[in-house]
């Protein structure tokens, strides 16, 4: 069990670090002059950061994660709906777990 | 400069739009509440942490730091690394968000999360420009995260495990679908996306978790600049 002091300090450190990451990019960019080049860089960043997150999650996941993601992409291509993609992936993962637990 | 709005209707719209995703956050919040109380945090402490930190990955990682004396410096670095991708997102949003008055900017960014960032990108592609949706989406995710942490922390034993229901893959499906939509609506994003995914996967085992995402995103940004020039 933590002492109250340790808990408060711990939450303060974590909350400050998390808040810092959320504002840092915006604060930094306020000091940088926007050029067509830096706008393209930011545009590339905005998609790339989510793509990189997906790849990282796939690396840390198992086969089930990969199969479910693939099915979600197929659902997205067919129905053009993010919600349907999530449902397809979830149903796929649940079915996968069910089959392999038999 | 891109034109932006910040309306109350947008906040409500964002809350509504992120409601499905937020429902999928609930199992993670419950799992966190259960894990945190098992590791020695009180139920109120666990809930308050979710409210103030609002970063799932960093909060799970912090559960390894609960032994006294706490390694505060390492803990801070772990949180910085695991939520460092938010620096990138915040920079990518700067073209829009830096047009808001400072106070509004800070409040909106306080609720910045992967899912409302992804949703806002999609809405920009549709030609919408209301930053209220970003804040509203963040508020919805925050409510789901804090509420479900409380449910897990106070009543975890009653709920039990939900692993086999397939919730664990939902977020990655959401992000993958978002990337797919982004590439379809602007095909010049294809190469940056492929580069970012390749670099992220290849550096996954080499770089500490979190840094591979930041590095890969920067490579993707650089590819977007070079590819356009050619």
Contacts between the chains, C-beta under 8 A, distances in Angstrom:
chain1	res1	chain2	res2	distance
A	1	B	40	5.5
A	2	B	40	6.7
A	2	B	41	7.3
A	2	B	45	7.7
A	2	B	66	6.3
A	2	B	68	6.7
A	2	B	70	7.6
A	3	B	68	7.2
A	6	B	68	6.1
A	6	B	69	7.9
A	6	B	70	5.5
A	7	B	41	7.6
A	7	B	45	5.6
A	9	B	70	7.4
A	9	B	72	6.4
A	10	B	62	7.3
A	10	B	65	7.2
A	10	B	70	5.7
A	10	B	72	7.0
A	10	B	75	6.7
A	11	B	45	8.0
A	11	B	48	6.7
A	11	B	49	5.5
A	11	B	52	5.7
A	11	B	53	7.0
A	13	B	72	5.3
A	13	B	75	5.8
A	13	B	76	4.9
A	13	B	79	7.4
A	14	B	49	7.1
A	14	B	52	7.6
A	14	B	53	4.7
A	14	B	55	7.9
A	14	B	58	6.6
A	14	B	59	7.5
A	14	B	62	6.0
A	14	B	75	6.8
A	14	B	76	7.6
A	14	B	79	5.1
A	15	B	52	4.3
A	15	B	53	5.2
A	16	B	76	7.8
A	17	B	58	7.7
A	17	B	76	5.0
A	17	B	79	3.9
A	17	B	80	5.1
A	17	B	83	7.4
A	18	B	53	5.1
A	18	B	54	6.6
A	18	B	55	4.8
A	18	B	58	6.4
A	18	B	79	5.8
A	18	B	83	5.4
A	18	B	86	7.8
A	19	B	110	6.3
A	20	B	80	7.3
A	21	B	79	7.9
A	21	B	80	6.4
A	21	B	83	4.6
A	21	B	84	5.8
A	21	B	85	7.9
A	21	B	86	4.2
A	21	B	87	5.1
A	21	B	90	7.5
A	22	B	83	7.8
A	22	B	86	5.0
A	22	B	90	5.7
A	22	B	109	4.6
A	22	B	110	6.3
A	22	B	112	4.6
A	23	B	90	6.3
A	23	B	106	6.4
A	23	B	109	5.0
A	24	B	87	4.6
A	24	B	90	6.2
A	24	B	91	7.9
A	25	B	86	7.5
A	25	B	87	4.6
A	25	B	88	6.2
A	25	B	89	6.7
A	25	B	90	3.1
A	25	B	91	3.0
A	25	B	92	7.1
A	25	B	93	7.3
A	25	B	94	6.3
A	26	B	90	4.6
A	26	B	91	6.8
A	26	B	93	6.6
A	26	B	94	4.8
A	26	B	97	5.5
A	26	B	98	5.9
A	26	B	105	6.5
A	26	B	109	6.0
A	28	B	87	8.0
A	28	B	91	6.3
A	28	B	94	7.9
A	29	B	91	5.2
A	29	B	94	3.4
A	29	B	95	7.8
A	29	B	98	6.4
A	30	B	94	7.0
A	30	B	98	5.4
A	34	B	95	7.0
A	37	B	225	5.7
A	39	B	95	6.9
A	40	B	224	5.3
A	40	B	225	5.1
A	40	B	228	5.3
A	41	B	221	4.5
A	41	B	222	7.1
A	41	B	224	6.3
A	41	B	225	5.1
A	42	B	91	6.5
A	42	B	92	5.1
A	42	B	94	7.2
A	42	B	95	6.5
A	42	B	221	7.0
A	43	B	92	7.7
A	43	B	189	7.8
A	43	B	224	6.0
A	44	B	189	7.2
A	44	B	192	4.4
A	44	B	220	5.3
A	44	B	221	4.0
A	44	B	222	7.3
A	44	B	223	6.4
A	44	B	224	2.4
A	44	B	225	6.7
A	45	B	88	5.6
A	45	B	91	6.7
A	45	B	92	4.8
A	45	B	217	5.5
A	45	B	218	7.3
A	45	B	220	6.6
A	45	B	221	4.0
A	45	B	224	7.7
A	46	B	89	7.4
A	46	B	92	3.7
A	46	B	93	7.8
A	46	B	121	5.7
A	47	B	121	7.1
A	47	B	179	6.5
A	47	B	182	4.8
A	47	B	183	7.3
A	47	B	189	4.8
A	47	B	192	6.3
A	47	B	193	5.7
A	47	B	196	7.8
A	47	B	220	7.0
A	48	B	192	5.1
A	48	B	193	6.4
A	48	B	195	7.4
A	48	B	196	3.6
A	48	B	216	6.8
A	48	B	217	4.5
A	48	B	218	8.0
A	48	B	219	7.3
A	48	B	220	2.4
A	48	B	221	5.9
A	48	B	223	7.8
A	48	B	224	7.5
A	49	B	85	5.6
A	49	B	88	4.5
A	49	B	89	6.0
A	49	B	92	6.9
A	49	B	196	7.5
A	49	B	213	6.8
A	49	B	217	3.9
A	49	B	220	7.5
A	50	B	114	7.3
A	50	B	117	7.6
A	50	B	118	5.5
A	50	B	121	7.4
A	50	B	175	5.3
A	50	B	178	5.8
A	50	B	179	5.3
A	50	B	182	7.7
A	51	B	179	4.9
A	51	B	192	7.8
A	51	B	193	4.4
A	51	B	196	4.4
A	51	B	197	5.0
A	51	B	200	7.5
A	51	B	216	7.8
A	51	B	220	6.6
A	52	B	85	7.6
A	52	B	196	4.5
A	52	B	197	6.6
A	52	B	199	7.2
A	52	B	200	3.8
A	52	B	212	7.3
A	52	B	213	4.5
A	52	B	214	8.0
A	52	B	216	3.6
A	52	B	217	5.0
A	52	B	220	6.8
A	53	B	85	6.4
A	53	B	114	6.5
A	53	B	175	5.8
A	53	B	200	7.7
A	53	B	213	5.6
A	54	B	172	6.1
A	54	B	175	5.0
A	54	B	176	5.0
A	54	B	179	6.1
A	54	B	197	6.7
A	55	B	196	7.3
A	55	B	197	4.0
A	55	B	198	7.5
A	55	B	200	3.9
A	55	B	201	4.5
A	55	B	204	7.6
A	55	B	216	7.0
A	56	B	200	5.1
A	56	B	201	7.5
A	56	B	204	5.9
A	56	B	209	7.6
A	56	B	212	5.9
A	56	B	213	5.3
A	56	B	216	7.8
A	57	B	171	7.6
A	57	B	172	4.5
A	57	B	175	7.4
A	58	B	172	7.0
A	58	B	201	7.1
A	59	B	200	7.7
A	59	B	201	5.4
A	59	B	204	4.2
A	59	B	205	7.9
A	60	B	204	7.6
A	60	B	209	8.0
A	61	B	169	7.5
A	61	B	172	7.0
A	64	B	169	6.9
A	65	B	168	7.7
A	65	B	169	5.4
A	65	B	172	6.3
A	68	B	166	7.2
A	68	B	169	4.1
A	68	B	172	7.7
A	68	B	173	6.2
A	69	B	169	7.0
A	69	B	172	5.6
A	69	B	173	5.9
A	69	B	176	5.0
A	72	B	169	8.0
A	72	B	172	8.0
A	72	B	173	3.6
A	72	B	176	5.7
A	72	B	177	5.6
A	73	B	176	5.8
A	73	B	177	6.9
A	73	B	180	5.6
A	75	B	177	7.7
A	76	B	176	7.7
A	76	B	177	4.2
A	76	B	180	4.9
A	76	B	181	6.7
A	77	B	180	7.1
A	80	B	181	7.6
A	82	B	122	7.4
A	82	B	174	6.1
A	82	B	177	4.7
A	82	B	178	6.4
A	82	B	181	7.1
A	83	B	20	5.0
A	85	B	173	5.5
A	85	B	174	7.2
A	85	B	176	7.5
A	85	B	177	3.7
A	85	B	180	7.9
A	86	B	20	7.1
A	86	B	21	7.3
A	86	B	24	6.6
A	86	B	170	5.1
A	86	B	173	4.9
A	86	B	174	5.1
A	86	B	177	7.1
A	88	B	173	7.4
A	89	B	166	7.7
A	89	B	169	5.1
A	89	B	170	6.4
A	89	B	172	7.5
A	89	B	173	3.2
A	90	B	24	7.6
A	90	B	165	7.7
A	90	B	166	4.3
A	90	B	167	6.6
A	90	B	169	6.4
A	90	B	170	5.1
A	90	B	173	7.1
A	91	B	166	6.7
A	92	B	166	7.3
A	92	B	169	7.7
A	93	B	166	3.5
A	93	B	168	6.9
A	93	B	169	4.2
A	94	B	164	6.9
A	94	B	165	5.5
A	94	B	166	3.4
A	95	B	166	7.8
A	96	B	166	7.8
A	97	B	163	7.6
A	97	B	164	4.7
A	97	B	166	6.6
A	98	B	164	7.2
A	101	B	164	7.0
